[in-house]
Amino acid sequence: MLGALLPNYDPITQTISEIGEKGSPFEMPFKIANLFVAVCFVLFSYGVYRFSVARQLSLVPALLLGFFAATQLGGFTFESPNPWHNVFGISSTLGFFAPLGLAVTWPSTPDLRALCSVSSVVAVLILIAIALNLSPLFIQVPYIDEHIGLVQQLALVFHLWCAYLAMILFRNARAPTHSGIARKAA
């Protein structure tokens, strides 16, 4: 949203960080928005953690989401062009593996089967986005260099997955676990 208000900002050719870089007219609103997102991810990762513990599921997705939150706090603290901004930005890549972590570590029980399937598809899309986004570090592809903003926008898939995950976990938070059903039947 802020990018649309920034004169001469092109979301196709410019990075997202350029909206809030030091000296930008939107430096402070961008920092506030990033802080809000980071705090939301802290709370979200805690919710995933609690769901995981209650259902005796792997904590990997919660830990990856928590790591992502920490890197967002780092990006908030060190705005572009500070070299630490890129360190936290590239480190945040690990957090994008949360869908893969969920798809691999959570069982495909009837109530979570769709979530695991969607997470698998999203993981593949995110791996492609990560490869495209990090490719300038290894090989210069003119199209990617000229459209780096568009490549960064592929992170939207991750955020949509997080929204989907939140809805599924909210819906299933009160549902009994299959192991709990089995114990009651015994």
C-alpha positions as CSV (number, residue, x, y, z in Angstrom):
1,M,0.0,0.0,0.0
2,L,2.8,2.4,0.9
3,G,4.5,1.7,-2.4
4,A,1.4,3.1,-4.3
5,L,1.8,6.4,-2.4
6,L,5.5,6.7,-3.0
7,P,6.3,8.9,-6.0
8,N,8.1,7.0,-8.8
9,Y,8.1,3.7,-6.9
10,D,7.8,0.7,-9.3
11,P,6.8,-2.5,-7.5
12,I,8.0,-4.5,-10.6
13,T,11.6,-3.2,-10.7
14,Q,12.2,-2.0,-7.2
15,T,12.6,-4.0,-3.9
16,I,10.1,-3.8,-1.1
17,S,12.8,-2.5,1.2
18,E,13.2,0.6,-1.0
19,I,9.8,1.9,0.3
20,G,11.2,2.2,3.8
21,E,14.9,2.8,3.2
22,K,16.6,5.5,5.3
23,G,15.6,8.9,4.1
24,S,12.5,7.7,2.3
25,P,9.3,9.7,3.0
26,F,7.7,6.5,4.2
27,E,10.6,5.4,6.4
28,M,8.7,5.6,9.6
29,P,5.3,4.3,8.4
30,F,7.2,1.4,6.8
31,K,9.0,0.6,10.0
32,I,5.8,0.8,12.0
33,A,4.1,-1.6,9.5
34,N,7.1,-4.0,9.7
35,L,7.0,-3.9,13.5
36,F,3.2,-4.7,13.4
37,V,3.9,-7.6,11.0
38,A,6.7,-8.9,13.2
39,V,4.6,-8.8,16.3
40,C,1.7,-10.6,14.5
41,F,4.2,-13.3,13.4
42,V,5.4,-13.7,17.0
43,L,1.8,-14.2,18.2
44,F,1.0,-16.5,15.2
45,S,4.1,-18.7,15.8
46,Y,3.1,-18.9,19.5
47,G,-0.4,-20.0,18.4
48,V,1.0,-22.6,16.1
49,Y,3.3,-23.8,18.9
50,R,0.3,-24.2,21.3
51,F,-1.7,-26.1,18.7
52,S,1.3,-28.3,18.0
53,V,1.8,-29.1,21.7
54,A,-1.9,-29.7,22.3
55,R,-2.1,-32.1,19.3
56,Q,1.4,-33.6,20.0
57,L,2.6,-32.5,16.5
58,S,6.0,-31.4,15.4
59,L,7.1,-28.0,16.6
60,V,9.1,-27.4,13.3
61,P,6.5,-25.1,11.7
62,A,6.1,-23.0,14.9
63,L,9.9,-22.6,15.2
64,L,10.3,-21.6,11.6
65,L,7.5,-19.0,11.9
66,G,9.1,-17.8,15.1
67,F,12.4,-17.5,13.4
68,F,10.7,-15.6,10.6
69,A,9.3,-13.2,13.2
70,A,12.7,-12.6,14.6
71,T,14.2,-11.8,11.2
72,Q,11.4,-9.3,10.6
73,L,12.3,-7.6,13.8
74,G,15.9,-7.4,12.5
75,G,14.7,-5.9,9.2
76,F,12.7,-3.4,11.2
77,T,15.7,-2.4,13.3
78,F,18.1,-2.1,10.4
79,E,16.4,-0.4,7.5
80,S,17.9,-0.5,4.0
81,P,20.7,0.4,3.0
82,N,22.2,-0.8,6.3
83,P,24.2,-4.1,5.5
84,W,22.4,-5.8,8.4
85,H,19.1,-5.3,6.7
86,N,20.2,-7.7,3.9
87,V,21.6,-10.2,6.5
88,F,18.2,-10.4,8.2
89,G,16.4,-10.4,4.8
90,I,18.3,-13.3,3.5
91,S,18.1,-15.1,6.9
92,S,14.3,-14.8,6.7
93,T,14.4,-17.3,3.9
94,L,14.6,-20.0,6.5
95,G,11.2,-19.0,7.9
96,F,9.7,-19.4,4.4
97,F,10.3,-23.1,4.8
98,A,7.5,-23.4,7.4
99,P,5.0,-24.8,4.8
100,L,7.6,-27.5,3.9
101,G,8.2,-28.2,7.5
102,L,4.5,-28.6,8.2
103,A,4.0,-30.8,5.1
104,V,6.9,-33.1,6.1
105,T,6.5,-33.3,9.8
106,W,2.7,-33.2,10.5
107,P,0.8,-36.4,9.9
108,S,-1.8,-36.4,7.2
109,T,-4.7,-37.2,9.5
110,P,-8.3,-36.7,8.1
111,D,-8.7,-33.3,9.8
112,L,-5.3,-32.1,8.6
113,R,-5.0,-33.8,5.2
114,A,-6.0,-30.8,3.1
115,L,-3.6,-28.6,5.2
116,C,-0.7,-30.9,4.5
117,S,-1.6,-31.1,0.8
118,V,-1.9,-27.3,0.4
119,S,1.3,-26.9,2.4
120,S,3.1,-29.2,0.0
121,V,2.0,-27.2,-3.0
122,V,2.8,-23.9,-1.3
123,A,6.3,-25.2,-0.4
124,V,7.1,-25.9,-4.0
125,L,5.9,-22.5,-5.1
126,I,8.0,-20.9,-2.3
127,L,11.1,-22.9,-3.2
128,I,10.7,-21.6,-6.8
129,A,10.3,-18.0,-5.4
130,I,13.4,-18.4,-3.2
131,A,15.5,-19.7,-6.0
132,L,14.4,-16.8,-8.2
133,N,14.9,-14.2,-5.4
134,L,18.4,-15.5,-4.5
135,S,19.6,-16.1,-8.0
136,P,21.2,-12.7,-8.4
137,L,23.7,-13.7,-5.7
138,F,24.9,-16.6,-7.9
139,I,24.1,-15.8,-11.5
140,Q,23.0,-12.6,-13.3
141,V,19.7,-13.2,-15.1
142,P,18.7,-9.9,-16.7
143,Y,15.0,-10.5,-16.5
144,I,15.2,-11.3,-12.8
145,D,17.5,-8.3,-12.2
146,E,15.0,-6.0,-14.0
147,H,12.0,-7.5,-12.2
148,I,13.3,-8.1,-8.7
149,G,10.3,-6.4,-7.1
150,L,7.9,-8.7,-8.9
151,V,10.0,-11.7,-7.7
152,Q,9.8,-10.4,-4.1
153,Q,6.0,-10.2,-4.5
154,L,6.0,-14.0,-4.8
155,A,6.3,-13.9,-0.9
156,L,2.6,-13.2,-1.0
157,V,2.1,-17.0,-1.4
158,F,3.7,-17.4,2.0
159,H,1.4,-14.9,3.7
160,L,-1.7,-16.4,2.1
161,W,-0.6,-19.8,3.4
162,C,-0.2,-18.3,6.8
163,A,-3.8,-17.0,6.6
164,Y,-5.0,-20.4,5.5
165,L,-3.1,-22.1,8.3
166,A,-4.6,-19.7,10.8
167,M,-8.1,-20.5,9.6
168,I,-7.5,-24.3,9.7
169,L,-5.9,-24.2,13.1
170,F,-8.7,-22.0,14.5
171,R,-11.3,-24.3,13.1
172,N,-9.6,-27.4,14.5
173,A,-8.4,-26.0,17.8
174,R,-11.4,-27.2,19.7
175,A,-11.8,-30.5,17.8
176,P,-10.7,-33.6,19.6
177,T,-7.6,-35.3,18.4
178,H,-7.8,-38.7,16.9
179,S,-5.6,-40.1,19.7
180,G,-8.0,-38.6,22.2
181,I,-11.0,-40.3,20.4
182,A,-9.1,-43.6,20.4
183,R,-8.4,-43.3,24.2
184,K,-12.1,-42.6,24.9
185,A,-13.2,-45.6,22.9
186,A,-10.8,-47.9,24.8
